[in-house]
């Protein structure tokens, strides 16, 4: 049974932009630019469905929204949409805007930073996911990657934990995980599902990411709480971006092979 809230979660964007803005938001692919009172761009994001993505920012719950996003929504005065033909075009447009604008609240894709590998291994019924500069010999790995590696690492850890602990709420995530303070090496207990998780990570990074995303979707489908859905949607986005980039690279490679 869902717990009744004594006080409703604040909705700063509803108060500033109005509910009508969210009702009329377009169900189209594109990018969105969040601007402050001086019209400076605070954040740039892309979405397959702009309306669905923007609605994830409406509930400013401090227990479920990262502190960075809480600070951001308090500063947003206007949201601008730029429509694109499809999600791939939106991803390209987002990358261009991130490099040129370097918004205050974006992390991935803004600064080059150090390259990192995403590495994982099985240990005592657990899977360990790590973010490392030089992977050890007994770890499986993908990379090197740019600053997006940390975002992808944290999203994978949270989603896997939620998928493997269906009875637990987001509030029960390991300490710090809900607000982005994950260790560079995080361990998740898998039990009898360890082999499935290892196979899923192999598929995601080396084969077809869509298979792992579909597995996660099935495991997380039972989470109907709107707060949890918003957090899960935000974490799925970097995984979907990775999958999309893989498709673009594979397609480009196939075209080069035909020349």
N, C-alpha and C positions, 0 to 999 in steps of 0.2 A: 504494500500500500504506500502510495506516495506521501511524503511528509508535507503537511501544510506549512507554508511560509508565514511567519508572524508579520514580517514586513516585506513588501514587494521589492524585487531588485530594482535599482535605479535604471532609468532609461534616458541618459543625457542626450543621445542623438534624437530621440523622439521629441524631447523638449525643445531642442534647437532647430531641428529640421521639420518636425511635424510628422504625424503618422501618415498623412497623405503622401508624403515623399516616398515612404517605403511601400505603400500600396501600389503606387504608380511606377515603381522602379521596373526597368525593362527586363524581360526574360530572354536576354540575348547574350551571346559571347562578347567579351570586350575587356577593357581595363577600367579601373576606377581610381581616381586621384582624390585623396582626402586633404583638404586645405584648411588652414587656420584663419583667424580673423584678418590677418594681413595678406591673405591669398597665397601664402607660402605652402608648398606641397609638403605634407607631413608623412604621407604613406602612399605607395603605389601597389596595387594588386591586380591580378587578372582572374577571370572567372568564365566558366562555360555558361553559367546562368547568373547574371549580375544581381538579379533580385534575391535569389537564394543566398548568394555570398554576402551581400550587404546586410541581410537580416541577422547574420551571425554576430554583428557588432551591437545589436540593439540592447541586449541585456548585459549590463556592466556588473556582473557578479564577481566580487573580489576573490571568492573561493575557487572559481572555475575559469576566470579569464586572467591571462598573464598580466603582471604589473605593467609591463610596457604597453600593452593594449589598453589597460585602464587609463593610463596617463594620456594615451593618444586620443581616446574618444572624448576626454574632457576638453581637448583643445580643438577638436574638429568643428568648423563653422559651415563648411560646404563640402559636398561630394560631387565630383564631376565624372561623367561617363564618357568613354570613347569606345564606339562600337567597332567590332572586327568581324570578318567573314566567318571565322571559326575559332576554335580554341587554340590551334597552332599559331594562327595569326596574332591572337591576343597574347600568347606567350612571347612572341618575337617583339611585339610592341612594348610589353612590360619590361623586357630586358633592355631595350633601347632607352626607355624612360628612366630606369634605375641607374644606368650608367651616366646619363646626362644630368639628372636632378639630384641623385644621392639623398633621398628623403631621410628625415631625422629618425623615423621609427622603422625603417627597413633595415634588415641585416643582410640577408642573402642577396648576392648579385650586385651589391653596392661597392664594396671595397674588395680588392683582390685578396689580401690576407695570405696566410700560409696555406699550402695545399695539405690535405689530409686524406688518409685512407679510412674507409669504413671496414672494420674487421670483426669477425665473429668466430666462435668456437663452442663446442659442447663440453660441459664440465659438470659431472655429478647431477644429471637430470635437469641442468639449467643450460640456457644459451646466454653467452656473454657477448654483448655488442659493444665495440670500442671504437673510439675516434683517436687515431694515432698518426704520427708523422712517418714512422717506419714500422710496418707490421712485422711481428715475429713469425718465424718459419712455420709454427704449428697452428696459425690462424688462417682462415679463409678471408679473402679481402676483395674490395672493389676500390678503384681509384687510380691515381690521385684525383681529388676533387678540390674545388675552390671553397669559398665560404659557405656554400650551400650544404656542405657535408655535415656541419653541426646541426642545422635545422632538420635535415633528413634523419640523422642519428636520433635526435630527441623525439621526432614524430614516430619513428619506427618503434622505439622503446615503449612509448606510451600506448600506442595502438596494440602492440603485441601483448602488453600486460593486461589491457582491458579485454582483448580477445580471449586470453587464457584464464581470466578471472571473471566470468560472466555474472556471478552473483555479487561482485564487489562494485561499489560506486566509484566515481572519479575522485571523490574526497578521500578514498582509501589508497590512492596511488602512493608509492613510497615517498617519503619526506622530500620535498623540493621538486619532485617531478612535475607537479601541476603548474608550477610557475617557472619552468625552464631551468631549474638548477639541478640538472642531471650530472652525475660524474662522467668523465670521459670513458670509463669502462663500467657498464651497467649489466647486472645479471638478472635474468628473469626465469623463474621456476616453470618448467614445462611438463615435468612428469612423463606420463606415457605419450604425450604429444610431441616430444622432442624431435623425433625424426620428421614429423610433418612440418614443424617450424623450420628445421634446417633445409628441407626440400623447398619450402616456400621462399626462404631467403636466397637460395640458389636460383630459383626461377626469377625472382624479382630483379636481382642484380646481373645475372648472366644470360637469362633466356627470355622469357616473356613476362614482363612485370604485371600484365593484366591478370594472370592466373593467381598471383599472390594477392592482388587487390580484390579479386572476386572472393577469395577465401576469407579475407578480412571482412568484406562486406557481409558475408553470411554469418560470421561470428559476432558481428556488432549490430546486426539487424534488430535484435531484441531490445536494444537500448532506445526507448521511446521518450525518455525525459528530454525536454527541449534544451536544457543546459548541456547535457551530455552530448546530444546531437550536434550542438554548435561547436563544442570542443573537438569532437571527433571529426567534424567537417573541416575545421581549421587544420588538423593534423593530417588529414587525407590529402589536402591540397599539395604539399611538397612531394608526396609520393606520386600523385597524379602528374605533377609537372615533370618529375623524373621519367615516368613512363612515356609521356608525350615527347620529351627530348630524345629518348631512345628511339622512338618511332621515326622522328625527323632525321636522326643520324643514320639509321638503317636504310631509310628511303633514299637519302642522299648517296649512301654507299652503293646501293643497287643501281642508281642512275649512273654513277661513275663507272661501274662495272660494265654497263652497256655501251659506253662510249668507245 
